[in-house]
């Protein structure tokens, strides 16, 4: 009988490997090694990505176009809850949210963070390009000062489609 390939999941438990795109999911301690063999410039973005919609996928494709590879850092469940988006948010678990983001063609690597901001990850991977969505002013983006200090650029990508997970949930709930 053949054994299924396994890998640690975000909880540290060993789990069977899923679809090939899940190989894009990288635990934070392994980021440096994974990034060492990748082509630069590295584009970094972060978010909850609870229920993906057209706005998310368009934003991530635009972000990817700014460099050679796109790293998406996803807020851990506790980190997402602290953002105040609602008592029941995130609706999807971290593992599920990362898998869905990893399945996107524009995304090269996915990791996570449990802190309130991804600053430690930004400092660790030193992206050449830092991006957030159009609701963020570039100077207000966490890590902007640091990325610019080492010669990188910071971008606020304008929304092309007025979509939000919060609005989508209101519609689903009939509110």
Secondary structure as GFF3:
##gff-version 3
##sequence-region A 1 175
A	DSSP	beta_strand	6	8	.	.	.	ID=ss1
A	DSSP	beta_strand	14	16	.	.	.	ID=ss2
A	DSSP	three_ten_helix	20	24	.	.	.	ID=ss3
A	DSSP	three_ten_helix	28	30	.	.	.	ID=ss4
A	DSSP	alpha_helix	31	36	.	.	.	ID=ss5
A	DSSP	beta_strand	42	47	.	.	.	ID=ss6
A	DSSP	alpha_helix	54	64	.	.	.	ID=ss7
A	DSSP	beta_strand	69	75	.	.	.	ID=ss8
A	DSSP	alpha_helix	77	81	.	.	.	ID=ss9
A	DSSP	alpha_helix	94	102	.	.	.	ID=ss10
A	DSSP	beta_strand	109	113	.	.	.	ID=ss11
A	DSSP	alpha_helix	119	125	.	.	.	ID=ss12
A	DSSP	beta_strand	129	133	.	.	.	ID=ss13
A	DSSP	three_ten_helix	138	140	.	.	.	ID=ss14
A	DSSP	alpha_helix	144	149	.	.	.	ID=ss15
A	DSSP	beta_strand	153	157	.	.	.	ID=ss16
A	DSSP	alpha_helix	165	173	.	.	.	ID=ss17
###
